[in-house]
Amino acid sequence: MRRLAERGRPIDAIEVLGDYVPDTLRAEEDVAKVAQMLEAGWDADRLEVPGVAPLALHRREHFRIVKQQGGWRLLADRLGRSQRCPSAIEAACDFVTTVSDEVRRLVRALDRELDDDERDRKRTLLSMIDLITSGLDATGAPTTWVYGRLERDARGALWLVSGGNLAARYELPAALAADVVVGDHSWLAEVEAGPSGVPRGPVRTMERLPRQDRDEVWRRWRERVGS
């Protein structure tokens, strides 16, 4: 384990260390040396711990694992710290799990639902953590809302077209299209969303918007998207 730590593989070193209790003087020296290197810390842009999804960062962060009052903690300058755990590897697992759970919660929350400290924390985490590589973008709502007009293609199928020059198209299922009349008015539509919350269709539900009342259109939009 000492060689692993010396070669810049601290997580592998603490996995070997586990809750090992040295039984020789040489083993005690090795454990003490590993603990010293862990406390000095290391720089990394990825924290990969057995048993949990890796935490990937946009840039390198300084990590340390320290022994405090009979327990171990993993510390990072801006990401926070783990709980005190019986072993170093458990501290690393706790850290990755805690930060990942916090990111998921804050990503799902609307800013207006958070207090000032939580909004600051959300900005910090989102600026540091690669959500896609870490698998933390896959917690969005299954649907989202879009705004657009209806068009019928050459086959007779109905599509909601949204986005102006960079138009995105979302197909209406036949059962929904059967009750819709195409006109020059706009629609709000709830469509299926991908893992990152990006709309991908098809349309699930929709509602016709008034032609002239922009305030009412804006009110309905804000009501649906929650902002």
C-alpha positions as CSV (number, residue, x, y, z in Angstrom):
1,M,0.0,0.0,0.0
2,R,2.9,2.3,0.6
3,R,4.1,1.9,-2.9
4,L,0.6,2.6,-4.3
5,A,0.5,5.9,-2.3
6,E,4.0,6.8,-3.5
7,R,2.9,6.1,-7.1
8,G,0.0,8.6,-6.9
9,R,-2.7,6.0,-6.3
10,P,-4.1,7.0,-2.9
11,I,-7.5,5.4,-3.4
12,D,-5.9,2.1,-4.2
13,A,-3.7,2.5,-1.2
14,I,-6.5,3.1,1.3
15,E,-8.5,0.2,-0.3
16,V,-5.6,-2.1,0.6
17,L,-5.3,-0.4,4.0
18,G,-8.9,-1.0,4.9
19,D,-9.1,-1.4,8.7
20,Y,-5.8,-3.1,8.8
21,V,-4.0,-3.2,12.1
22,P,-0.2,-3.5,11.7
23,D,1.4,-6.3,13.7
24,T,5.1,-5.6,13.0
25,L,7.3,-2.5,13.3
26,R,7.8,-2.4,9.5
27,A,4.1,-2.5,9.0
28,E,3.5,0.2,11.5
29,E,6.1,2.4,9.7
30,D,4.3,1.7,6.3
31,V,0.9,2.6,7.7
32,A,2.3,5.8,9.3
33,K,3.9,6.8,6.0
34,V,0.7,6.2,4.1
35,A,-1.3,8.2,6.6
36,Q,1.3,11.0,6.3
37,M,1.0,11.1,2.5
38,L,-2.8,11.0,2.7
39,E,-2.8,14.0,5.0
40,A,-0.5,15.9,2.7
41,G,-3.0,15.3,0.0
42,W,-3.1,14.9,-3.8
43,D,-4.5,16.8,-6.8
44,A,-7.0,15.0,-9.0
45,D,-9.9,15.8,-11.4
46,R,-11.6,12.4,-10.7
47,L,-12.4,10.6,-7.5
48,E,-13.1,7.0,-8.2
49,V,-14.0,4.8,-5.2
50,P,-15.0,1.1,-5.4
51,G,-18.7,0.6,-5.0
52,V,-19.9,4.1,-5.9
53,A,-20.1,6.1,-9.2
54,P,-17.0,8.2,-9.9
55,L,-17.0,11.9,-9.2
56,A,-15.6,13.7,-12.2
57,L,-14.5,17.4,-12.0
58,H,-13.9,20.1,-14.6
59,R,-10.6,20.9,-13.1
60,R,-8.2,19.5,-10.5
61,E,-9.1,19.8,-6.8
62,H,-6.9,19.1,-3.8
63,F,-8.0,16.2,-1.6
64,R,-6.7,15.1,1.8
65,I,-7.6,12.1,4.1
66,V,-6.8,12.8,7.7
67,K,-7.2,10.8,10.9
68,Q,-9.1,12.6,13.6
69,Q,-10.1,11.4,17.0
70,G,-10.0,7.8,16.1
71,G,-11.7,8.2,12.7
72,W,-10.9,9.1,9.2
73,R,-12.2,12.1,7.1
74,L,-11.7,13.0,3.4
75,L,-11.4,16.8,2.9
76,A,-11.6,18.9,-0.2
77,D,-11.0,22.7,-0.3
78,R,-14.3,23.7,-2.0
79,L,-16.3,20.5,-2.2
80,G,-16.5,19.9,1.6
81,R,-15.7,16.9,3.8
82,S,-16.9,13.4,4.7
83,Q,-18.3,12.2,8.0
84,R,-15.8,10.7,10.4
85,C,-15.6,7.0,9.4
86,P,-13.9,3.9,10.8
87,S,-11.6,3.6,7.8
88,A,-10.1,5.8,5.1
89,I,-11.8,4.0,2.3
90,E,-15.2,4.4,4.1
91,A,-14.5,8.1,4.4
92,A,-13.8,8.3,0.7
93,C,-17.1,6.4,-0.1
94,D,-19.0,8.7,2.2
95,F,-17.5,11.8,0.6
96,V,-18.4,10.8,-3.0
97,T,-21.9,9.7,-2.0
98,T,-22.6,12.8,0.1
99,V,-21.5,15.2,-2.6
100,S,-23.3,13.3,-5.4
101,D,-26.5,13.3,-3.4
102,E,-26.2,17.0,-2.7
103,V,-25.7,17.7,-6.4
104,R,-28.7,15.7,-7.4
105,R,-30.9,17.5,-4.8
106,L,-29.7,21.0,-5.9
107,V,-30.0,20.2,-9.6
108,R,-33.6,19.2,-9.2
109,A,-34.4,22.2,-7.1
110,L,-35.6,25.5,-8.6
111,D,-33.5,28.5,-7.5
112,R,-36.5,30.2,-6.0
113,E,-36.9,27.2,-3.6
114,L,-33.3,27.6,-2.2
115,D,-32.0,30.1,0.3
116,D,-28.9,32.3,-0.5
117,D,-26.4,29.8,0.9
118,E,-27.9,26.9,-1.1
119,R,-27.9,28.9,-4.3
120,D,-24.2,29.8,-3.7
121,R,-23.4,26.2,-3.0
122,K,-25.3,25.1,-6.2
123,R,-23.3,27.5,-8.3
124,T,-20.0,26.2,-6.8
125,L,-20.8,22.6,-7.3
126,L,-22.1,23.0,-10.9
127,S,-19.0,25.0,-11.8
128,M,-16.7,22.3,-10.5
129,I,-18.5,18.9,-11.2
130,D,-18.8,17.3,-14.6
131,L,-22.5,16.3,-14.3
132,I,-22.6,14.1,-17.4
133,T,-19.4,12.1,-16.8
134,S,-20.4,11.7,-13.1
135,G,-23.9,10.5,-14.1
136,L,-25.5,13.2,-12.1
137,D,-27.5,14.7,-15.0
138,A,-29.8,11.7,-15.2
139,T,-32.2,12.9,-12.5
140,G,-34.3,15.4,-14.4
141,A,-38.0,15.3,-14.7
142,P,-39.4,12.8,-17.3
143,T,-41.2,15.6,-19.1
144,T,-40.7,19.3,-19.9
145,W,-42.7,22.0,-21.6
146,V,-42.2,23.6,-25.0
147,Y,-44.0,26.4,-27.0
148,G,-44.8,26.2,-30.7
149,R,-47.2,25.8,-33.6
150,L,-48.6,22.8,-35.3
151,E,-47.7,21.5,-38.7
152,R,-48.9,18.5,-40.7
153,D,-46.3,16.6,-42.8
154,A,-46.8,14.9,-46.1
155,R,-48.0,11.7,-44.4
156,G,-50.6,13.6,-42.6
157,A,-48.9,13.3,-39.2
158,L,-49.1,16.3,-36.8
159,W,-45.9,17.9,-35.3
160,L,-45.4,20.6,-32.8
161,V,-42.7,22.9,-34.2
162,S,-40.7,24.9,-31.7
163,G,-37.6,27.1,-31.8
164,G,-37.9,29.5,-34.8
165,N,-35.0,29.1,-37.2
166,L,-33.5,26.2,-35.2
167,A,-36.8,24.4,-35.1
168,A,-37.3,21.3,-33.1
169,R,-40.1,19.0,-34.0
170,Y,-42.2,16.8,-31.6
171,E,-44.6,14.4,-33.0
172,L,-48.2,14.1,-31.7
173,P,-49.5,10.6,-31.1
174,A,-52.4,9.7,-33.3
175,A,-54.9,9.6,-30.3
176,L,-53.9,13.2,-29.4
177,A,-53.8,14.5,-32.9
178,A,-57.3,13.2,-33.7
179,D,-58.8,15.9,-31.5
180,V,-56.6,18.8,-32.6
181,V,-57.4,21.4,-35.3
182,V,-54.5,23.0,-37.1
183,G,-54.6,26.8,-37.1
184,D,-52.5,29.9,-36.7
185,H,-52.5,29.9,-32.9
186,S,-49.7,28.6,-30.6
187,W,-49.7,25.8,-28.2
188,L,-48.0,24.8,-24.9
189,A,-47.0,21.2,-25.0
190,E,-45.7,18.7,-22.4
191,V,-43.1,16.5,-24.1
192,E,-41.0,13.6,-23.0
193,A,-37.5,14.7,-21.9
194,G,-34.1,13.0,-22.1
195,P,-31.7,12.2,-19.2
196,S,-30.5,15.8,-19.0
197,G,-34.0,17.3,-19.1
198,V,-33.7,18.2,-22.8
199,P,-37.0,17.9,-24.7
200,R,-37.1,15.0,-27.2
201,G,-40.8,14.1,-27.6
202,P,-43.3,12.8,-28.4
203,V,-46.0,15.2,-27.1
204,R,-47.9,13.9,-24.1
205,T,-50.4,16.8,-23.5
206,M,-51.0,20.2,-24.9
207,E,-53.1,23.3,-24.5
208,R,-54.1,26.0,-26.9
209,L,-52.9,29.6,-26.2
210,P,-54.8,32.8,-26.7
211,R,-53.7,34.7,-29.8
212,Q,-53.5,38.2,-28.5
213,D,-53.1,38.1,-24.7
214,R,-49.3,37.9,-24.3
215,D,-49.6,38.4,-20.5
216,E,-51.8,35.3,-20.3
217,V,-49.4,33.3,-22.5
218,W,-46.5,34.3,-20.2
219,R,-48.4,33.5,-17.1
220,R,-49.3,30.0,-18.3
221,W,-45.7,29.4,-19.4
222,R,-44.3,30.4,-16.0
223,E,-46.9,28.3,-14.3
224,R,-45.9,25.2,-16.3
225,V,-42.1,25.5,-16.0
226,G,-42.2,26.7,-12.4
227,S,-40.0,29.8,-12.8
